[in-house]
Amino acid sequence: MVSIATRLGGFSFDNCLMNAAGVWCMTKEELAAVKDSVAGTFVTKTATLDYRAGNPEPRYQNVPLGSINSMGLPNQGLAYYLDYLLELQETEPNRTFVLSLVGMSPDETHEILRRVEASDFNGLIELNLSCPNVPGKPQIAYDFETTETILHEVFSYFTKPLGIKLPPYFDIVHFDQAAAIFNKFPLKFVNCVNSIGNGLYIEDEQVVIKPKNGFGGIGGEYIKPTALANVHAFYQRLKPEIQIIGTGGVLTGRDAFEHILCGASMVQIGTTLQKEGLAAFERITEELQAIMAEKGYEKIEDFRGKLRYMD
Ligand code: DHB
């Protein structure tokens, strides 16, 4: 029997597929639906300290090869997600879920993380260093100095299992520099990749989303090669204690298989989940299991990271 169970940050999951932050995760109802699907776990919408309405609509659009969005970090605020996660710790004590968060400033990020540290939350935490859509706020992870400073400060007080969500990088030197920084810290995982930031999609001579004159993060089929490159680049460079979550361009079981082949221990589904709904988890689970069965792989460790190069 083929298993797609996995481990991440010391926790076990019976399915290596889950949602990507931003999709099916804004409310408790959506999170509960992902939890009760075949997905291994869920991640919340990235939480800020307080509720945010986000950017004006339309701010998300499906397009033929993927999606474009400039949501602007709409979310219910930290307490909402933390309360729900604490509730689940009582009702589903054998499962582990993921809290995504970031502050609107470094001070707010620390305030949020201190609250999580002080709480009874015992799951995984994903610090989002790659939100591309808040006007006037550059992505943290494209500024290596700021990234290192924040991580240094965080790990002076934060002891719970923490990983980071990264934007795509596009240069080998940047992979080297970023990995050298991440290897200095006791991170449990890096999640590669967030959307390719600030693309532009045009229809009938007009942009398709309202914020930022149409500029937005690109997801879906467009981004798989970039996502796989980032997963594998960090798999090659990071110390083995830092695991990889693969996100980007997962439409089929084959795409999930390729993320795992590049080194991913968990695979997240964003645009495809938005387009297809929760049925995507079942379909991609079955497709991935069929590929593994055909190749004689019984578990994901049989092929994880085993991408072959040419001589
Ligand atoms: C938003 C988009 C992102 O890609 C992200 O990582 C966080 C927030 C947003 O626009 O809401």
Boltz pocket constraint, residues with backbone or C-beta under 6 A from the ligand:
constraints:
  - pocket:
      binder: B
      contacts: [[A, 22], [A, 46], [A, 54], [A, 69], [A, 70], [A, 71], [A, 72], [A, 73], [A, 74], [A, 128], [A, 130], [A, 131], [A, 132], [A, 133], [A, 134], [A, 194], [A, 195], [A, 217]]
      max_distance: 6.0
